[in-house]
Amino acid sequence: MSDTPQQARPAANRTVFFVSDGTGITAETFGHSVLTQFDLKFKQIRLPFIDTLEKAHEAVRKINDAYTTEGNRPIVFSTLVKTDLAGVVFKSRGLHMDLIQTFVSPLEQELGVKSTHTIGRSHNITDSEEYKNRIEAINFSLAHDDGQSNKNLSTADVILVGVSRSGKTPTTLYLAMQYGIKAANYPLIPDDFERGKLPSALPEFKSKIFGLSIAPERLSEIRNERRPGSKYASLENCRYEVNEAELMMKREGIRWLSSTAKSIEEISTTILQEIKSDVRIY
């Protein structure tokens, strides 16, 4: 339905639904990309596995309840493949953003091929080579987190270095989970700065190394959440470690960036460009 209350409440009160016949990750990822264009806060609700008419009607009830309670149309990002399920949800009192209808239909015309309309196809890949590669990459990244293993570093796609809490671990895991990239990470610590050298296991793999830095002020905030009032978290120490780490990376000719104002997605994209891993076959 397209009706709208006569007296709409502030936009910040809007509820956003991510409706999918699968996990809802695709709808949520796309929806987040769109919503970040607006300097507003949204109440976000994921409705995954909507794969029967009964579940579709239940989704409609939840969307309509939000409409009644808040006085504004909820925003609905949908990736429902089956037209009968999509048709039911589309009758709810929301502003509908249907990714399947928006993109699949034009592609069918352009490619001259009908889509499979298979529910959950994008996530039904547990036997595929891509899925196996991602699982292997995740295991590799976990085994090589924080410099805990030097084994098989020759098979790493990238090795991240940087001071403690500069974003290395979440970046390596994101690269592994999203792209199947085998990423190890090593902390740069005061002992390394005193020796003026990289950790001993790394020089022979310098071509694989990518550095992360961070503003000392932000680093101090992050470390104080973990170890408040410690020397480790002090601004003076953070300034020292960041400065020494950046000097080392420059001296060693290591590519690096500051993670201070960048998301994991932005950092990972930059790394992918640097290691030339930007072509994927589906």
N, C-alpha and C positions, 0 to 999 in steps of 0.2 A: 504494500500500500504506500501511497505517496503523501498521505495527509500529514500535516504539521500543526502542532498546537499553536493557537493564536498568540499566546504569550510565552515565547521561548525563554528558557532560563540560560544563564551564562554558559558559553561553549565549554568552559573548563569542567562542567559537570557531566560531560558526555561519557557514555559507556561505549567501549569498542568490543565487538565480538569477533573472534577468529574461528570460523566454522569450517570444518574439514571432515572428509570421510577417512582421513588418515590421522597422523599425529598433530596436524595443525601448524607444523613448523614453517612450512612454505607460506601459508597465509599470514602467519605472525611476522615472519621476516619481511615480507613485502609490506605488510601494514605498518610495521615500525619505520621502514624507510620513508613511507609517505607521511606518517604522523610527526616525524622529527622536523618536518618543514614548518610546523606550527608550534609556537612558543606557548603551549598549553599542556596541562596535565589531563590524562585520560584514565578512567577506570577500565582495565583491560581483562577480558574474560576469554579463555580458550575453550572451545567446544569441539573436542576431537572425536573421531570414530563415529561420525553421524552417517551410518551406513544402512539404516533401515527407515521406513516411513515413520515408525513410532518414534525413533530418535529425532527425526526431522521435525515432527510436530512438537516434541518436547523442547527443541531448540527455539522454535517459533514462540512457545509460551514464555521462555526466559527472555527473549528479545522484547516481546510485547510487554512483559512485566516491567522491564527497565524503562520502556517508553512511558508507561502509566505512572511509574514512581517518580521519574525525573522530569517529565514534561518536555523532553526533547527526543528526537529520533536517535536511537543508537546507530553507530556506524558499524556495518557488517562487512568484514573481509571474508570472502568465501572461496574455497577451492573444491567444491562439490562436483564430482565428475558426472554422476548420474543425473539426467535431466529431470526425472520425477522427484528426486530429493531436492535438487536445486529449485524446482518449481514451488515446492512446499515452503521452503525457507524464504524464497523471494516474496511470498505473500505477507511476511511479517512486517511490522511497523518500523523498519530500519532503512537507513541509507545504504544501499547495497553496492559493494565493489566485488564483482564476480570475476576472478582472475581467469577461470576456465573459459567462460564465454567471451571474455575480452580478447584473449590471446589465441585460444585453440582454434576457434572458427576461422579467423583470418589466415592462420597457418594452414588449415586444411585446404583453403582455396589456393593459397600460394604454392603449396607442395603437391596439390592434386591427389592427396591421400587422406582418407578418413582416419581420425584418431581412434585408438583402441577403446576409449571410454572405460578403462579398467580402474576400479577403485584401488587406491593405495599403491599404484604402480611405482611411483617414485621412491617408495620405501620398501618395496618388495624385492630387495636385491641381495639377500643374505648369501646367495650362492654365486654372486657375480665377482669378477676379478677386482672391480673397483672397491667393493665392500671389503674383500679380503685384504686389499692393500691398505685400506684405512685402519682396519683392526691391527694389522702388523705395525703400521706407523704409530698408532696409539701406544702399543706395547713398547715399541722402541723409545718413544719420548718419555714414557714413565720410567723405563730402566735407565735412561740417560739424563734424568732430571737433576739439576743442581750439582753436576759433575760427579755423580755417585758411581759411574762406570765409564771406563775407557774402552770397553770391548766393542768391536765392530764399528768404530767411528768412521772407518773408510766407507761404510755404506750409508752414512748420514747424507741427507740432501742439504742440510744447513746446520750450523752450530752457532747458537746465540751466546754472546758474552755480554756482561754488564755487571754493575754492582748489585748487591742483594736488594730485592724488591723493586727492580726497575721494569718488571713486566715480562720476564723471560719465560717463566713456567706457563702462564695462561696463553701466551703466544704460541709456544711449541705445541701445546695441546690443541689449540684451535687449528693450527696448520695440519696436524695429524687427523683430527676428526673431520674437517671440512674438505681437505685436499689430498689426504694420504701422503703427506710430506713427512719423511723421517727427520725429526728435528731434535737435536740434543741441546742442552744449555749448561753453561759453566759460569759460576759467579767469579767476579774479579774481586779479590780480597786484599787487605793491607799487605800480606806476605808477598803477593804478586807485585805490588807497587814498590816494595822495598827492594825486590830483586830486579825490578824494571823489566820483567819478562812475563809473557803469557804463561798460563798453567802448562806444565811440561808436556802434556799429552796433545797439545793443540798446534804447535808450529808447523808440523808436517801437513796439517789440513787447513792452512791459512786461507786457501781459496774458497773454502766452505763457510768461513766465519763471517757473521754479521753481528754488529754491536748495537746494543740499546743503552741509551743514557736517559737521564731524567733531571728535572730542575731540583736542586738541593732542597729548596723549601718544600716541594711536594714530597720528596723522598723522606724528609724528616717527619712530615705528617703521617705518611703511611707506616713508617717504622714505629712511631709513637703509639699507634693503635695496637701494635704487637708487643712492644717492649717500652712502655712509657717511662720517660725520665732517664733512660739509659744512655751511655756514651754512644752506643750503636745508633741511637735515634737522634742524637744531638745535631743541631744545624751545623755546628762547626765540623763535626766528623763527616756529615753528609757532603758538605762542600769539599772537604779534602778528598773523599773517595770518588766523587763525581769528577772532580778536576783531574785526578790522577788517572782515572779510567779513560777519560777523553784524550788525555795526552798520550796514553799508551796506544789507543786505537789509531790515533793520527800517526804516531811514530811507526806502527806496524802496517800502516796502509789498509786498515780494516774499514769497510763500509759501515756506517752507523747512522742512527737517527735518534731523536729525542722522543720518548714515549709520553711526555708530560701532558700534551693536549691532544693525543691521538687515541682513537679506539683500537681495540685488538684487531678489528677488521681492517682498519687503515694500515696498521703496522704490518699485518700479514700480507696485504696486497703489495706493499712496497717490497717486502722480502721476496715474494713470488716473482715480481718483475726483475729483481736483482739476480735471482738464481735461474731465471728463464724457464720457470715452470708454469706457463700461462696457457698451455694448450691441453685441453681435456677432451677425450672422445667418449660420447655417450652411446 
